[in-house]
Amino acid sequence: MLFLPLVIRDSYKIMIRILHTADWHLGQTFFGYDRTGEHEVFLNWLAEEIRQKEIDALIIAGDVFDVSNPSAASQSMYYQFIYRVTAENPYLQIVIVAGNHDSAARLESPIPLLEELNTSIVGIIRRTESGEIDFDSLVIPLYNKEKKREGWCLAVPYLRQGDYPAPEEGHDTYIAGINRMYRQLYDFADARRQPGEALVAMGHLHATGAELSDDDRSERIIMGGLESVSSDTFDEGLAYTALGHIHKAQRIGGWENLRYSGSPLPMSFSETNYRHQVVAVTVENGCLLDVEPLPVPLFAALYRIPEQPASPEEVVEQLAGLPVANQEEGDEPARWPYVEVRVLLTEPDPGFRHRVEEALADKAVRLTSIVPSYPKREEADTVRPLSYNDLQRIAPLDMLKHAFTSKYGGELPEDIESLFNDVMREVSL
């Protein structure tokens, strides 16, 4: 927990407790396994944290759902959560922005109903009749339990090309447009606030310097390093900036008030060694007072077996030693760990998956994938790549032998060579 210098406490103090979360990805499957149970546990835990910590505002920085057309079950879980937390905490305010996985229009469609539950949603960037950005729709007042205004939320969803203010002349880059959006929006909100009121920003984007998980391919593809937003985009006058999109919780640029909350559930096996979290923030008299990461309980563990790739025989032996399932004693399959099997191969092993499945048949785990790796050949640097002329002259069998040696470092087994020759004879008939 971080404690920043205290603001003078007096009868005029204005305090707000904010809980920052993002990237729920409701409806996601993990290697084909349904994660409804994991999401339900997370939302129940989150509801209890909101109640115990007397949170004033819950802000969700995008990617509520995993797909733009979420299932009815996913939507039901989402709406039930909103109803529950607002019923249990009548003073609670919720602010949600759309992420790149969300359908902005779908997320906004129930606004007339959710407004009755003190919930604000921003998915679409609206414009005035003159074609200017409607900044008023992006600035949401934040209130305390006594219904006194405590600050303003700059609720910016995932921005696509053209969502930001146009330059005064010519064309510019996507990043320049995002910078202009946040700077103009900050000036708009700053002109509204009264002394002691906080400005809190939201965003769903890739910030420069953000560390991605090794397997966080989905978000790397969306934005990429060439479209990362500098921390300078966010004005120093902001008490806190709540970001979503990157699944690893972290500070940006060394700033305590510029953070990704990260996803509450692990999204890949590269995330096995760190705790997922939400972030509780306290702002007093417009200044950041306290930041407290709240670790999310892990419902289903992720295991890499073995930790380092090993021979097929060693792998199967380790898998055979895993605990046996015992559902009669309340062992819930929904809580069984996910397992990624890592094997070191020196030659193709077509029967390996079958042996893995046999070893795990009675085990309290869920197999997700088998990841092969191959020993690095010392002479790899000396192997000359084949030229176009080489390929014109080479026989199919020689090509197979070359490909096998390049990948596995050994000679082509006789049984594979025999099978290949059989196929070639059939093709030539």
Secondary structure in CASP SS format (residue, H / E / C, confidence):
PFRMAT SS
TARGET T0000
AUTHOR 0000-0000-0000
METHOD secondary structure of the structure
MODEL  1
M C 1.00
L E 1.00
F E 1.00
L C 1.00
P C 1.00
L C 1.00
V C 1.00
I C 1.00
R C 1.00
D C 1.00
S C 1.00
Y C 1.00
K C 1.00
I C 1.00
M E 1.00
I E 1.00
R E 1.00
I E 1.00
L E 1.00
H E 1.00
T E 1.00
A C 1.00
D C 1.00
W C 1.00
H C 1.00
L E 1.00
G C 1.00
Q C 1.00
T E 1.00
F E 1.00
F C 1.00
G C 1.00
Y E 1.00
D E 1.00
R C 1.00
T H 1.00
G H 1.00
E H 1.00
H H 1.00
E H 1.00
V H 1.00
F H 1.00
L H 1.00
N H 1.00
W H 1.00
L H 1.00
A H 1.00
E H 1.00
E H 1.00
I H 1.00
R H 1.00
Q H 1.00
K C 1.00
E C 1.00
I C 1.00
D C 1.00
A E 1.00
L E 1.00
I E 1.00
I E 1.00
A E 1.00
G C 1.00
D C 1.00
V C 1.00
F E 1.00
D C 1.00
V C 1.00
S C 1.00
N C 1.00
P C 1.00
S C 1.00
A H 1.00
A H 1.00
S H 1.00
Q H 1.00
S H 1.00
M H 1.00
Y H 1.00
Y H 1.00
Q H 1.00
F H 1.00
I H 1.00
Y H 1.00
R H 1.00
V H 1.00
T H 1.00
A H 1.00
E H 1.00
N C 1.00
P C 1.00
Y C 1.00
L C 1.00
Q E 1.00
I E 1.00
V E 1.00
I E 1.00
V E 1.00
A C 1.00
G C 1.00
N C 1.00
H C 1.00
D C 1.00
S C 1.00
A H 1.00
A H 1.00
R H 1.00
L H 1.00
E H 1.00
S C 1.00
P C 1.00
I H 1.00
P H 1.00
L H 1.00
L H 1.00
E H 1.00
E H 1.00
L H 1.00
N C 1.00
T E 1.00
S E 1.00
I E 1.00
V E 1.00
G C 1.00
I C 1.00
I C 1.00
R C 1.00
R E 1.00
T C 1.00
E C 1.00
S C 1.00
G C 1.00
E C 1.00
I E 1.00
D C 1.00
F H 1.00
D H 1.00
S H 1.00
L H 1.00
V E 1.00
I E 1.00
P E 1.00
L E 1.00
Y E 1.00
N C 1.00
K C 1.00
E C 1.00
K C 1.00
K C 1.00
R E 1.00
E E 1.00
G E 1.00
W E 1.00
C E 1.00
L E 1.00
A E 1.00
V C 1.00
P C 1.00
Y C 1.00
L C 1.00
R C 1.00
Q C 1.00
G C 1.00
D C 1.00
Y C 1.00
P C 1.00
A C 1.00
P C 1.00
E C 1.00
E C 1.00
G C 1.00
H C 1.00
D C 1.00
T C 1.00
Y H 1.00
I H 1.00
A H 1.00
G H 1.00
I H 1.00
N H 1.00
R H 1.00
M H 1.00
Y H 1.00
R H 1.00
Q H 1.00
L H 1.00
Y H 1.00
D H 1.00
F H 1.00
A H 1.00
D H 1.00
A C 1.00
R C 1.00
R C 1.00
Q C 1.00
P C 1.00
G C 1.00
E C 1.00
A E 1.00
L E 1.00
V E 1.00
A E 1.00
M E 1.00
G E 1.00
H E 1.00
L C 1.00
H C 1.00
A E 1.00
T C 1.00
G C 1.00
A C 1.00
E C 1.00
L C 1.00
S C 1.00
D C 1.00
D C 1.00
D C 1.00
R H 1.00
S H 1.00
E H 1.00
R H 1.00
I H 1.00
I H 1.00
M C 1.00
G C 1.00
G H 1.00
L H 1.00
E H 1.00
S C 1.00
V E 1.00
S C 1.00
S H 1.00
D H 1.00
T H 1.00
F C 1.00
D C 1.00
E C 1.00
G C 1.00
L C 1.00
A C 1.00
Y E 1.00
T E 1.00
A E 1.00
L E 1.00
G E 1.00
H C 1.00
I C 1.00
H C 1.00
K C 1.00
A C 1.00
Q E 1.00
R E 1.00
I E 1.00
G C 1.00
G C 1.00
W E 1.00
E E 1.00
N E 1.00
L E 1.00
R E 1.00
Y E 1.00
S C 1.00
G C 1.00
S C 1.00
P C 1.00
L C 1.00
P C 1.00
M C 1.00
S C 1.00
F H 1.00
S H 1.00
E H 1.00
T C 1.00
N C 1.00
Y C 1.00
R C 1.00
H C 1.00
Q E 1.00
V E 1.00
V E 1.00
A E 1.00
V E 1.00
T E 1.00
V E 1.00
E E 1.00
N C 1.00
G C 1.00
C E 1.00
L E 1.00
L E 1.00
D E 1.00
V E 1.00
E E 1.00
P E 1.00
L E 1.00
P E 1.00
V C 1.00
P C 1.00
L C 1.00
F C 1.00
A C 1.00
A C 1.00
L E 1.00
Y E 1.00
R E 1.00
I E 1.00
P E 1.00
E E 1.00
Q E 1.00
P E 1.00
A E 1.00
S C 1.00
P H 1.00
E H 1.00
E H 1.00
V H 1.00
V H 1.00
E H 1.00
Q H 1.00
L H 1.00
A H 1.00
G C 1.00
L C 1.00
P C 1.00
V E 1.00
A C 1.00
N C 1.00
Q H 1.00
E H 1.00
E H 1.00
G C 1.00
D C 1.00
E C 1.00
P H 1.00
A H 1.00
R H 1.00
W C 1.00
P C 1.00
Y E 1.00
V E 1.00
E E 1.00
V E 1.00
R E 1.00
V E 1.00
L E 1.00
L C 1.00
T C 1.00
E C 1.00
P C 1.00
D C 1.00
P C 1.00
G C 1.00
F H 1.00
R H 1.00
H H 1.00
R H 1.00
V H 1.00
E H 1.00
E H 1.00
A H 1.00
L C 1.00
A C 1.00
D C 1.00
K E 1.00
A C 1.00
V C 1.00
R E 1.00
L E 1.00
T E 1.00
S E 1.00
I E 1.00
V E 1.00
P E 1.00
S E 1.00
Y C 1.00
P C 1.00
K C 1.00
R C 1.00
E H 1.00
E H 1.00
A H 1.00
D H 1.00
T H 1.00
V C 1.00
R C 1.00
P C 1.00
L C 1.00
S C 1.00
Y H 1.00
N H 1.00
D H 1.00
L H 1.00
Q H 1.00
R H 1.00
I C 1.00
A C 1.00
P H 1.00
L H 1.00
D H 1.00
M H 1.00
L H 1.00
K H 1.00
H H 1.00
A H 1.00
F H 1.00
T H 1.00
S H 1.00
K H 1.00
Y H 1.00
G C 1.00
G C 1.00
E C 1.00
L C 1.00
P C 1.00
E H 1.00
D H 1.00
I H 1.00
E H 1.00
S H 1.00
L H 1.00
F H 1.00
N H 1.00
D H 1.00
V H 1.00
M H 1.00
R H 1.00
E H 1.00
V H 1.00
S H 1.00
L C 1.00
END
